[in-house]
């Protein structure tokens, strides 16, 4: 299922690379990305699509929550008109 993942995380060295790497390794393709920074923290919005039907957004969200710098993860439905 395609969707949008919002991740709030601390602005530490390598944090963004760890987040994106985990999403890719868990079988999701990133089709869109937006990021905001404020007060030493980042908010990352990822539009993702599974590479095969067995992949689940809730599983990758749970794995993201376990990363050291992550403060919060939420899943939203895809934007209208998104691939």
N, C-alpha and C positions, 0 to 999 in steps of 0.2 A: 504494500500500500504506500503510495506517495504521500508526502506530507511536509510540514515545516517544523523544524526543531529549533527552539530558542535555548541558548546556553548562556548563563551568566557566569563569568569566571574572572579570577584575578589576573592582572597584567604582569605575568612573570615570564621569564625567558623560556621559550619553547612551548608555552601553553597552547597557542594556536595550532602549532604543528602537531602536537599530541592529539588535540581534538579532531582535526581533519583526518589525520592518519587512522584514528580509531574508526571513524565513520566509513572511510574507504575500505579498510581491512575487514569490516563486518558486512561488506557486500552491498553498500549503498553508493549510488552515483550522486554527486552534488551538482545540481543544475542551476542553483542560484545562491548567492551569498551576500549578506549585508552585515556590517559591524559598526558599533558605536563604542566610544570610549568616554568614561567619566570617572574622575576620582580614583584612578588606579585600577579600575575594573572595566571589563569589556562585556558587551552583549552581542552575541553572534546569532544571526538567523540564517539557517540553512534550508534551502529547498532540496529535498532528497527524494530519490526513487530507488526501490530495491532492484538489484541486478537479477534476482530470481524471486518467484512468488513465496518462497519459504522464509524470506527475511521479514522481520517484524520491527516496527518503529519502537515499540515499548521495550524490546530487548536492547537495542542500541542506546536508548535513552537511559536505561538502568546502568549500562556499562559506562556511559559518559559521566553519570553521577558519582562513580567510584574514583574518577581522576582527582588528584590532589587539589588542583586549583579551581575546580568547578564548585560553584555556590548554588546553582539551581539549573534544572532542565525542565522544559515543558514542550508538549507536542500539540501542534495545531493542524487543522486540515489545510490542504494546499490552497493557495490563492486561486480565485477564479481565473481561468484562462492559462494556468500554469501547466506545463507539459506533464 
